[in-house]
Amino acid sequence: MNKDEVGMIGFEIVAYAGEARSKLLDALNKAKDGDFDEAERLVAEAEEAIVGAHNAQTDLLAKEASGEEIEYSVIMMHGQDHLMTTILLKDLINHLIGFYKKG
């Protein structure tokens, strides 16, 4: 897989992770306002976006594991960074929503 192809997957991961991040921050604001149903809906949508990013990542990992040569891409590294921080944000947001629920 050439650098451009890997870079496109990196952009895909960034897009999915960015969508998830936005939904998670919106969910926190909804929880802060007491709208827990909407907060949970947004967290679920964020999770779907994270799954999309993870699927793109897994496809690339499977190709490399099967012996396909994968060129290094800073864009892919950037996508991985976004995905990892978004997963961490999801965990933190879930805890914060729980705090808001307890009042």
C-alpha beads as a LAMMPS data file, in Angstrom:
LAMMPS data file: protein, C-alpha beads

103 atoms
102 bonds

1 atom types
1 bond types

-500.0 500.0 xlo xhi
-500.0 500.0 ylo yhi
-500.0 500.0 zlo zhi

Masses

1 110.0

Atoms # bond

1 1 1 0.000 0.000 0.000
2 1 1 1.563 3.282 -1.049
3 1 1 1.890 6.428 1.030
4 1 1 -1.090 8.162 -0.603
5 1 1 -3.376 5.218 0.110
6 1 1 -2.218 5.043 3.722
7 1 1 -2.671 8.806 4.012
8 1 1 -6.267 8.534 2.786
9 1 1 -6.989 5.977 5.493
10 1 1 -5.384 8.384 7.960
11 1 1 -7.751 11.136 6.811
12 1 1 -10.686 8.745 7.177
13 1 1 -9.667 7.988 10.751
14 1 1 -9.266 11.703 11.526
15 1 1 -12.739 12.406 10.123
16 1 1 -14.394 9.649 12.141
17 1 1 -12.516 10.582 15.310
18 1 1 -13.334 14.275 14.834
19 1 1 -17.020 13.483 14.430
20 1 1 -16.945 11.366 17.576
21 1 1 -15.090 14.050 19.518
22 1 1 -17.667 16.695 18.595
23 1 1 -20.554 14.438 19.586
24 1 1 -18.900 13.587 22.902
25 1 1 -18.392 17.233 23.803
26 1 1 -21.997 17.982 22.815
27 1 1 -23.098 15.061 25.001
28 1 1 -21.276 16.515 27.969
29 1 1 -23.033 19.852 27.473
30 1 1 -26.400 18.094 27.266
31 1 1 -25.661 16.225 30.489
32 1 1 -24.625 19.480 32.146
33 1 1 -28.055 20.863 31.180
34 1 1 -29.766 17.750 32.568
35 1 1 -30.751 16.284 29.182
36 1 1 -29.397 12.786 29.834
37 1 1 -31.392 11.047 27.092
38 1 1 -29.846 13.325 24.467
39 1 1 -26.424 12.949 26.076
40 1 1 -26.678 9.160 25.856
41 1 1 -27.877 9.349 22.243
42 1 1 -24.880 11.492 21.331
43 1 1 -22.472 9.145 23.111
44 1 1 -23.963 6.242 21.129
45 1 1 -23.478 8.168 17.866
46 1 1 -19.911 8.941 18.883
47 1 1 -19.327 5.259 19.522
48 1 1 -20.537 4.464 15.990
49 1 1 -18.008 6.946 14.581
50 1 1 -15.253 5.430 16.721
51 1 1 -16.168 2.002 15.335
52 1 1 -15.819 3.422 11.810
53 1 1 -12.340 4.705 12.634
54 1 1 -11.423 1.440 14.299
55 1 1 -12.593 -0.536 11.255
56 1 1 -10.379 1.549 8.963
57 1 1 -7.471 1.009 11.334
58 1 1 -8.123 -2.738 11.606
59 1 1 -8.223 -3.122 7.826
60 1 1 -4.797 -1.530 7.557
61 1 1 -3.400 -3.666 10.380
62 1 1 -4.749 -6.824 8.759
63 1 1 -3.081 -5.946 5.470
64 1 1 0.251 -5.414 7.159
65 1 1 -0.138 -8.607 9.207
66 1 1 -0.763 -10.558 5.982
67 1 1 2.551 -9.340 4.608
68 1 1 1.496 -6.349 2.530
69 1 1 4.061 -3.544 2.558
70 1 1 2.583 -0.446 4.195
71 1 1 4.415 2.839 3.661
72 1 1 4.841 5.204 6.600
73 1 1 2.540 8.232 6.650
74 1 1 2.527 11.153 9.065
75 1 1 -1.145 11.602 8.213
76 1 1 -1.821 8.067 9.425
77 1 1 0.136 8.768 12.590
78 1 1 -1.999 11.893 13.067
79 1 1 -5.153 9.807 12.585
80 1 1 -3.972 7.282 15.152
81 1 1 -3.337 10.102 17.610
82 1 1 -6.832 11.499 17.075
83 1 1 -8.422 8.087 17.501
84 1 1 -6.578 7.297 20.716
85 1 1 -7.360 10.661 22.302
86 1 1 -11.008 10.380 21.255
87 1 1 -11.291 6.948 22.869
88 1 1 -9.821 8.403 26.050
89 1 1 -12.226 11.349 25.817
90 1 1 -15.153 8.925 25.494
91 1 1 -14.160 7.207 28.723
92 1 1 -13.813 10.526 30.543
93 1 1 -17.093 11.901 29.168
94 1 1 -18.928 8.783 30.322
95 1 1 -17.585 9.298 33.845
96 1 1 -18.460 12.998 33.817
97 1 1 -21.991 12.281 32.619
98 1 1 -22.308 9.867 35.524
99 1 1 -21.279 12.645 37.913
100 1 1 -23.893 14.979 36.440
101 1 1 -26.544 12.272 36.832
102 1 1 -25.756 11.936 40.526
103 1 1 -26.171 15.682 40.904

Bonds

1 1 1 2
2 1 2 3
3 1 3 4
4 1 4 5
5 1 5 6
6 1 6 7
7 1 7 8
8 1 8 9
9 1 9 10
10 1 10 11
11 1 11 12
12 1 12 13
13 1 13 14
14 1 14 15
15 1 15 16
16 1 16 17
17 1 17 18
18 1 18 19
19 1 19 20
20 1 20 21
21 1 21 22
22 1 22 23
23 1 23 24
24 1 24 25
25 1 25 26
26 1 26 27
27 1 27 28
28 1 28 29
29 1 29 30
30 1 30 31
31 1 31 32
32 1 32 33
33 1 33 34
34 1 34 35
35 1 35 36
36 1 36 37
37 1 37 38
38 1 38 39
39 1 39 40
40 1 40 41
41 1 41 42
42 1 42 43
43 1 43 44
44 1 44 45
45 1 45 46
46 1 46 47
47 1 47 48
48 1 48 49
49 1 49 50
50 1 50 51
51 1 51 52
52 1 52 53
53 1 53 54
54 1 54 55
55 1 55 56
56 1 56 57
57 1 57 58
58 1 58 59
59 1 59 60
60 1 60 61
61 1 61 62
62 1 62 63
63 1 63 64
64 1 64 65
65 1 65 66
66 1 66 67
67 1 67 68
68 1 68 69
69 1 69 70
70 1 70 71
71 1 71 72
72 1 72 73
73 1 73 74
74 1 74 75
75 1 75 76
76 1 76 77
77 1 77 78
78 1 78 79
79 1 79 80
80 1 80 81
81 1 81 82
82 1 82 83
83 1 83 84
84 1 84 85
85 1 85 86
86 1 86 87
87 1 87 88
88 1 88 89
89 1 89 90
90 1 90 91
91 1 91 92
92 1 92 93
93 1 93 94
94 1 94 95
95 1 95 96
96 1 96 97
97 1 97 98
98 1 98 99
99 1 99 100
100 1 100 101
101 1 101 102
102 1 102 103
